[in-house]
Amino acid sequence: QVQVVESGGGLVQPGGSLRLSCRASGSIISDSIVAWYRQAPGRERELAASITSADSTNYAGSVKGRFTISRDNAKNTVYLQMNSLKPEDTAVYYCNCRYYSVIYWGQGTQVTVSS
């Protein structure tokens, strides 16, 4: 059974940075479309960024220029580098791996941006 595990969340001040990691068991990352979603309290889950197996990336307008998604296939890991964080970035961040017709979700990691 494939497991997807996120890490790297925490509390950070406005303007600060965090790097989230999404690691999948097995060697599925290299053949997956991987996306980071986020869900703030009282709001629907929304796509923040995604990366294809060919390293084509896509970003939500609200994070473009501040967030960078990347992958390390050797480590079966996808990263989300988040810079210039704002209070409105506060949310639970979830990793989603689409491996052919199967979708795996992680359990989420909390990111809180507050002074």
C-alpha positions in Angstrom: 0.0 0.0 0.0 1.4 3.4 -1.0 1.7 6.0 1.7 2.1 9.7 1.2 3.5 11.7 4.1 3.9 15.5 4.3 6.3 17.3 6.6 7.8 20.7 7.2 4.8 22.7 8.4 4.9 25.0 11.4 4.5 28.5 12.7 6.2 31.3 10.9 6.1 35.1 10.9 4.8 37.0 8.0 7.5 37.4 5.4 9.1 34.2 6.5 9.8 30.9 4.6 9.0 27.2 5.0 9.7 24.2 2.9 7.2 21.4 2.8 8.1 17.9 1.8 5.9 15.2 0.4 7.4 11.7 0.4 5.8 8.7 -1.2 6.6 5.1 -0.3 7.6 3.0 -3.4 9.0 4.6 -6.5 5.8 6.4 -7.8 6.9 10.0 -7.5 8.8 10.0 -10.8 5.7 8.8 -12.8 3.2 10.9 -10.8 1.5 14.2 -11.2 2.0 15.7 -7.7 0.0 18.6 -6.4 -0.1 20.6 -3.2 -3.6 21.6 -2.0 -4.4 23.7 0.9 -7.5 24.2 3.1 -8.0 27.1 5.4 -10.6 27.0 8.2 -14.1 27.5 6.8 -12.9 27.3 3.2 -12.8 24.7 0.4 -9.6 22.9 -0.4 -7.8 24.7 -3.2 -4.9 23.8 -5.5 -1.7 25.7 -4.7 0.8 24.2 -7.1 1.4 21.1 -9.2 4.2 19.4 -11.1 4.0 16.8 -13.8 6.4 13.9 -14.4 8.0 16.1 -17.1 8.5 18.8 -14.5 5.9 21.1 -16.0 4.6 23.3 -13.1 1.4 25.2 -12.4 0.6 27.7 -9.7 -2.4 29.4 -8.3 -2.4 33.1 -8.9 -2.3 33.8 -5.1 1.1 32.0 -4.7 2.8 32.6 -8.1 6.2 34.2 -7.6 6.3 33.2 -3.9 6.0 29.4 -4.0 8.2 26.9 -5.9 7.3 23.3 -6.4 10.1 20.8 -7.3 10.8 17.1 -7.2 13.7 14.8 -6.3 12.9 11.4 -7.9 15.9 9.7 -6.2 14.3 10.6 -2.8 10.7 10.0 -3.9 10.0 13.4 -2.7 8.3 16.6 -3.9 9.0 19.9 -2.2 7.1 23.1 -1.9 9.3 26.1 -1.1 7.2 28.9 0.3 8.7 32.4 0.6 7.2 35.8 1.6 4.5 34.0 3.5 1.3 35.9 4.4 -1.3 35.3 7.1 -3.7 34.3 4.3 -1.4 31.3 3.5 -2.4 29.8 6.8 -4.0 26.4 6.1 -3.5 22.7 6.2 -1.4 21.7 3.2 -2.1 18.3 1.6 0.0 16.4 -0.9 -1.9 14.7 -3.8 -0.1 12.1 -6.0 -1.9 11.0 -9.1 -0.1 7.7 -10.2 -1.8 6.8 -13.5 -5.5 6.2 -12.5 -4.9 6.0 -8.7 -4.9 9.1 -6.4 -3.1 9.1 -3.1 -3.5 11.8 -0.4 -1.3 12.6 2.5 -2.7 13.4 6.0 -1.8 17.1 5.8 0.6 19.4 7.5 -0.4 22.7 9.3 1.1 26.0 8.2 0.4 29.0 10.4 1.6 32.4 9.4 1.2 34.8 12.3 3.2 37.4 14.3 
